[in-house]
Amino acid sequence: MAEDFDLAVVGGGILGLAHALAGARSGRRVVVIDRDARANGASVRMSGLVSVAGHPTGAAARRARRSREIWGEVCAHAGVRVDHEGLAIVARRPEAASVLAAYAATEPAPGCVFYAPEDAHALFPQFRGDIAGVFWSPDEIRVEAKSALPKIAAWLEDAHGVAFRWETAVSAIGDGALATSQGPVRAKCAVVCPGDDLRSLFGDRLSSLGLTRAKSQMMRVRYDESFELPGAVSTDLSAVRMPALQDAEGADALRARLEAEQPEHLQHGVVLLASQSADGSLVVGASRTLDATPDPFLLQTIDDLILDELAAVFGKRPKHVVSRWSGTYAFSADRPVVVEAPEENVRVVVAASGFGASAAFAVAEETVAELLGACAA
Ligand SMILES: Cc1cc2nc3c(=O)[nH]c(=O)nc-3n(C[C@H](O)[C@H](O)[C@H](O)COP(=O)(O)OP(=O)(O)OC[C@H]3O[C@@H](n4cnc5c(N)ncnc54)[C@H](O)[C@@H]3O)c2cc1C
């Protein structure tokens, strides 16, 4: 006998959970269906940084702030520990210092500050390398993704009555029902959050959007001496990727210098993002290699590039690499979030950037409000 729901969400990653929350908060009966036994995609492999700064004025900046707000509520209610708050972008070169200082003074970066080298060294003694200043954003939070996802799912089930169907693959959606490997599930409307599976559901639609997949290498490392990160930490390599800085005055000069001095980092899409777990170890990444079918091989060259950048900030490489892994996510050069409407009552939502988890809750709120309006009409 098919079950009846108002909203079915395909995908139990962070985007799927965010849509389930938005549906449940609207008073709807929601089911989340995932082919795996637990979330095992990008959402549990990520660095866990909920990023806020770096968006130009307007919708993107508003969405980032709204999503951060909901992340805060979810962490508090679902018992997810916030490991640290804030993001320090260490400017290793004067070119990075100049674009970051200018951005810190603008309206889309409220609360952000740029510290000149003397102040930066005094405030952040952890940064022992030669630095040209530090951009500080206070609003970012960091969560341990691997444990956060199951906690959020359990909270949605217990506090919001969301039903979960794990180990259940969805093969088709239409006529008010989802065909699954465990039999049909009836739902008035559906949201598909397939991560980087761009072929199984509505593949014809997704194939026309110029999406591809990105593979990212990550490590957990440990230094011999213990020290506390002030927040998440990144460098010039991240600054050139920030959407708000793409056309900023001085960005070309920074790009040119990085091309001359760190061509291998750019070739492998390496940026430094370091965050700290409750046990003091650091999660560090990441690379970005684009391919329709990412290969499964981890390259030592890429690990070395990440560790070199870490050493440039903290004065030396960590003694121990505790673990290594890779993750893949959907990627588009110009559409960080894709929302498609293949049917009146179905939406397909793909986070197509390396910061999809940050935007998840605001995107879900917008999509569910629009979809439930369309379903009710
Ligand atoms: C190494 C790495 C580091 C990252 N760091 C950050 C970060 O610090 N901050 C940030 O904001 N973002 C980060 N990201 C990006 C972020 O992880 C992703 O954008 C986000 O997790 C995508 O969530 P999702 O739910 O769309 O996808 P996923 O987490 O991949 O979930 C998709 C789910 O859909 C299920 N599924 C797909 N098709 C079907 C089907 N037909 N039937 C049933 N189930 C199906 C899959 O089993 C999977 O569980 C990082 C990504 C990686 C790989």
The ligand as an ORCA input file, in Angstrom:
! r2SCAN-3c Opt
* xyz 0 1
  C      35.666     17.822      0.189
  C      34.525     18.806      0.194
  C      34.585     19.917      1.040
  C      33.503     20.822      1.066
  N      33.515     21.836      1.984
  C      32.429     22.627      2.087
  C      32.347     23.586      3.132
  O      33.236     23.710      3.968
  N      31.245     24.391      3.189
  C      30.215     24.258      2.295
  O      29.258     25.031      2.370
  N      30.242     23.321      1.320
  C      31.312     22.497      1.209
  N      31.345     21.550      0.240
  C      30.216     21.444     -0.701
  C      29.050     20.753     -0.014
  O      29.524     19.603      0.657
  C      27.977     20.361     -1.036
  O      27.620     21.486     -1.827
  C      26.723     19.866     -0.319
  O      27.059     18.946      0.686
  C      25.775     19.231     -1.319
  O      24.717     18.661     -0.579
  P      23.681     17.719     -1.293
  O      22.704     17.324     -0.277
  O      23.197     18.405     -2.532
  O      24.546     16.477     -1.845
  P      25.022     15.128     -1.121
  O      25.491     15.356      0.235
  O      25.975     14.504     -2.078
  O      23.695     14.258     -1.015
  C      22.990     13.762     -2.133
  C      22.227     12.535     -1.679
  O      21.283     12.189     -2.684
  C      21.170     10.787     -2.704
  N      20.580     10.406     -4.013
  C      20.939     10.891     -5.223
  N      20.141     10.357     -6.182
  C      19.254      9.538     -5.549
  C      18.179      8.687     -6.006
  N      17.844      8.611     -7.285
  N      17.488      7.969     -5.066
  C      17.813      8.048     -3.755
  N      18.833      8.818     -3.280
  C      19.533      9.558     -4.164
  C      22.608     10.302     -2.496
  O      22.647      8.981     -2.014
  C      23.117     11.327     -1.479
  O      22.968     10.858     -0.138
  C      32.391     20.634      0.195
  C      32.358     19.519     -0.657
  C      33.400     18.594     -0.649
  C      33.319     17.384     -1.524
*
